[in-house]
Each structure stands twice: as structure tokens, then as C-alpha cells.
């Protein structure tokens, strides 16, 4: 029996079904992907293959994607990121880039403090654009993170084309552990669809240019149907226990699905209704904290912010940061 177990373990250790080569260019599924994408987009196959030959799967990337900060309780997430320095640097960034922010607001209808807050949340105003090789991060998540492999394979494809079209080095570009790029931390597909330059530039470099990063964030929010002049989110007052009958919005997809009238009929009153109409759809949002929960009423614009990062924690943090930056800027 012991000999049988030993033999089984030895065979398992060398079974190609149970192990894989960490060097990407030595993996069959990676080679098949490169063949397919190179032919589809007329890429230099040898150049792409050589780039993959210099990289291996990253355990650190897999560790981070499995334990995102957005999974923290709301109060811990908020206190970790909503710092005095981030607020002060946001006001400074606003002053330094005022003309670009004004232009973006005029073109897209996005409040300037929201654009500043997103850039502040993503890269501390361009100070920290990420230290992970983008190709390695995307390849790791494409081929070793089955939970979202379809999404990341698509982003990897977009990245290869992006580098070809913008003459970027596949290996040198660094970003987040999820493969997000530049000052606004755009995924490659967002770079393709939403990167913008209101000044008529022939090329867009989101790694270096604050103005293009600002315009691109505005473009992203506008094309995700931001509604100018609408409240984003307001605290909810709970009058009675009837609120337990209401459907709570998903933590990663708070699409407004309740009328304001329904909300109020079930004991939930927004702290202010200045920019809400009775027939507006809203989301009833529960923010889970270490010691309980707090409740908010979100609009379509709150949902739009979650398209940038599909987390209620992230979207509420961006909103609160934007309000504090505005106070600091005006002061």
C-alpha cells in the first residue's frame, strides 16, 4: 500500500495535467493565444513570443487579486485611504491643473472635484502608477486566475494591440497588479475606448500627461451616462424597521432600481432630496462596517463611479474624497 502511494505521488508530481511551466512561452495555451492574436491583429509574432519568454507567472499578483482592499469593511477601507495628505494634495493638483479641469467639465459635464478625486484614489495624483510589469500581470491573470480569465484575456489582447499602435514597449510599461495603466489607471480596453485629448493631440500618453488623464476620466464618466446636476449619494435616515423589506443594492453593482416614493414608503428618508425627483430611480445602499452598518441613497451617478471600479466602498470613498478636496480647494 505504501509503495502504491509513493508511486502515485511521484506520478502526480510529474503529471503535465497537475503542473505547468511558469515561463509563459513554455505553456501550450499561451503559445496558442499568441498564434491566434498575432494572426488576428497582424502583430509581430516573434516579438510577442520573445516578450513572453522573459516573464513567468506572478504569485504576488495572484495573492493581491484574491485579497483586494475593497473587500475590507467600509470603515477600515475609508480610514485607510481618506487621509489628510490625500485631501491636501488633491486641492494642490486641482490648482495646478485648473484650466484642464475646467475644460473637461465644460466638455463632459463632470464636476472637477470628482475627476480630481478619482485620480487621487487611483494613483495619488500620478505619484504611484504601479510597479508591476503590465504584461506579466495580465498574462498571470489570464492564464492562472480562472475566476476571471475571460476578462483578463480580453484585456491582454487589447494591451498587445495598444502597445503596437502607440509604440509602447511591451515589457517596460508598469501598472497595477490588475494591469491598469497610467495616471488614471485605465485597463487597456478603457484606454482604447475612453482615452481622449480635447486639445487635438495626435497621440495620447496617459502615463505622462495630466491634461490627457483628466480629459480621459471625464470621457469615461460621460460615456457611462453621467447625469449633470444630479446628486451622487446622500445619507439615509431610517424611520422604522420597514426598511428591511427593501432590496439592498449589490456591493459591486448598485444599479438604481427603486423609486424614491417606494423608499420613503418603507421608512427610508434621504438626508436631502434637492436633486431627486419622485420618479427618479435610486439605490438603497448598505455599507457594512466592523461594528454594524450605515445606509445611503445612491443615484445613477454613484453607479457610474462603480463602473470605474466595481465596488461600493470605492465609489463612496471617491465621493467623500471629492467633497473634502472641494472644501480644501475653496478654503
N, C-alpha and C positions, 0 to 999 in steps of 0.2 A: 504493500500500500504506500509506504514511504517513498519507494523508488518511483512509483507511478506519479506521486505528487511532485517530486523533484523534476521528473521528465516533463510534466505538464507546465511547470513554472519556467523551465528552460525554453520550451517551445513558445510559450506566451511572450517571453522576453524578446524573442527574435521574430515574432509574427508580424508581417507587414500590415496586418489589419489592426494591430494594437499599438504600434509605434509609428512615428513619422519623422522624417528628416526635418530639422529645424531650419536649415538653409532653404529658402523658398525656391530657388532654382532647381533643387533636387526633388521637388514634390510634383507628382504627376498632375494633380488638379491645378497647380499653379501654372505649369507649362501649357496645359490645355487652355487655361484662361488667357495667357499671353498670346497663344496662337490665334485664338478667336478675336481678341480685341485688336491685335495688330492688323489682322486682315480687315476687320470691320472699319477701322479708322485710318488705315494706311500709315500705321506707326512703324518706326524703325525697330523691327523685332529683335535684332541682335543687341541694340542699345538698351531696350527694355529688359531683356533677359540678363544682360550684364549687370544692370542695376539690382535686379532681384537676387543675383548671385552674391551680392555683397551684404545681404541682410538675412537675419533669421527672426523667427517668431519671438515676440517680447512678452515675457512673463509679467513684467511690470504693467504693461498696457492692459493685459487681461485682469490683473488684480484691481486696477483702478476702475475699469469699466464695470466691474462686478460690485464695486462699493462706492458709488458716486456720492458726492456731498449732498446732492439734492434729496437723498433718502433719509437724511437726518431729520429729527423732529424740528418743527418750524422755528421754535425759539433758539435752538442751538445753531441752526443754519443762519438765522438772522444775526445773532450776536457774533458769529464767526466772521461775517463779511461786511456788515453795516458799520464800518469804522469811521472815526472822526477824520482820519487821514484821507480815506477814500472820498469822503464828502468834500473836504477842502481842496483836494487835487481835482475833483470834478468841477468845482467853481473856477479853478485856475484854467483848466482845459477849455471850459466854456469861454472865458475871457480871451484866451489865446486864439480861439477858432470861431469867434463870434460871427464873422462875415460868412463863413461856410455854413454855420448852423442856421443863420437867418435865411440863407438861400435855400437850404434843404427844407425848412419849414414852409417857405413860400411855394416851393415846387411840389411837396408831398403832403403838406398839412399835418406834419408830425411835430408835436411840441419839442422844442430844443432840449429841454431838460430830460426828456425820455431818451433821445438819441445819445446824449452825454452819459446817462446812467447805464445804458446797455454797453457802451464802450468801456465804461468804468467797471462794470460787472465782469465783462469778458476778459479784458487784458490790462486792467488798471491804467486805462488811457494810453495803451500801446506799450507800456513798460514791460509787460510779461506776455509775449505772444506764444509761449510754449517752447519746450526743449526737446520734444520727441520728433525724430525724423518722420515726416508725414507719410512717406511711402511705407515705412516699416509699420507704423501704427495702423494704417488702413489695410495692409496685407495681413497683419496679425488678426484683426477683427473680421476680415473677410473669410479667412480660411480656418481660424481657430476659435471663433466665437459663434457657434451655430445659432444661438438665440436670435441674432440679428445679422446673420451672414448675407442675406439678400440685400439689405440696405447698404451694408458696407462694401459689397462687391460692386454695386452701382456707383458708390462714391469713389472707389478705387478706379473704375473705368473713367469717370469724369476727371479724376486727378491726372491720369496719364494724358488725356487729351488737353487738359488745361495747361500742363507743363509744355506740351508741344506747341500749342497755339500762342502762349505768352513767353516762349523761350526761357522757361524756368528749369533749373536743374532738379531732376527727379530726386536726387539723394540729398542735396543741400538744404532744401526747404524744411523748416521745422515748425511745429504747431502743437496742438493739444494732444493728449493721449487718444482722443477720438478722431484725430485727423482734421481738426478745424484749423483754419489758416488766417493769419494776418491780424491787423488791429481789431476788426470786428469779429474775428473767429468764425468766418464763413466755412461751411463744408464746401467741397468742390462743386457740388450741384448748385448751391446758393451763389457761389462766385460766378458760375455760368449764367444764372438766370436773373440775379438781382444786383450784381456789381454795376455801379453807374458813375458817370462823371458828367456833372452838369456844365462843365466848362469846355466841353468839346475835345477833350484829350483823346488821342488815338489809342492809347493803351491805359489799362487800369492796374495799378500796383497797390493792393490792399495791405501789403507788408510794410510800406514806407509812407504812404500819403494819407495824412489825417483828413484832408478835404474829401478824397475819394471814399475813405472809410465812412465818413459822416453821410455823404450822399447815398452810399450803398445801404446803410442801415435804414435811412429814410425810404429808399426804394423798396427794401424788403417789407417794411411795415405797411407801406401804402398798397403794395401788390397783394398783401394778405388781408386787405379790406379794412384798414384803419378808418374809423369814422371821426372826422374832425369835430371838436367841440363837445364830445361826449365824455362823461365821467369814465374813469377806468375801473375803479373799485372803491367801495366805501364800507366802513364797519357796519355790522348788522346788530340791531337791538332785538333781543329775544323777549317777547312779552309773556309767552306761556309755553307749555310743552307741546303745543300743536306743531311746532317746527320739526318734530321728529317724524312727521308724516311726509315731509318733503324729500324729494330726491336730491341728495348731495352730489355736487359736480365731481367728476373724476379728477384725481390728483394730477393727471397728465393730459387731460383733455376737457377743460372746463367750458364746454360749449354752452352758451346760454339756451336754456330750454324751458324756463318758467316765466310766466308773465308777472309783472310787478304786482298786479292785483292778486294773483294766486299766492304770492309770497306774503303779502300783507294779511290776507285772509287766514293764513296759518301762523300768525303771531310773529312774523319777522318784519321789522321795520328798518329800512336803510337809514343810516345816520343823517343823510341828506338825499333829497330827490330832485335837486336843482336841475340836473341834466338828464333826468329819466322821465319818460312818458308812460302812461298807464299801460299802453300796449307794447312797450319795449320788452324784449326777452332778456332775462338776466340769469345768472348762475348763482346758486346758493353754495357757498364755498366754506368748507370746514378746514381749518388749519390746525393740524394735530401738534400739540406741544408736549413737553416732557411731563407736565402736570395737568393735562386736560386738553381743551380745545378752545379756539376762538372762531367767530363766524363773520363772514364778509359777503357782500353782494357785488358780483363782478359783471361787467358789461362785455360787449363784443371786443372792445379794445383790450381788455385783460386777456381774453382768449387769444388775440393776435400776438401778444407778447409771448405767450406759451408756444407759439409756432417757432419762435427763435430758440427756445429751449423748453421742451415739453414737461414742465414742472411748475406746479402752483407755487412752490417755495421760491423758485427763481423769479417768476413773474411778480409776486408780491414784493419780493426784495428789490427788484428793479423799480417798481413803483415808489416804494418808500425812499429808496436812494434818490430817485429823481426829485421828490419833494424836498428832501433835505438839501440837495445840491441847489435847488432853486432858492431856498431861504438863504443859504450861504452866499450865492451869487448876488442876490438882491441886497444883502447886507453890506 
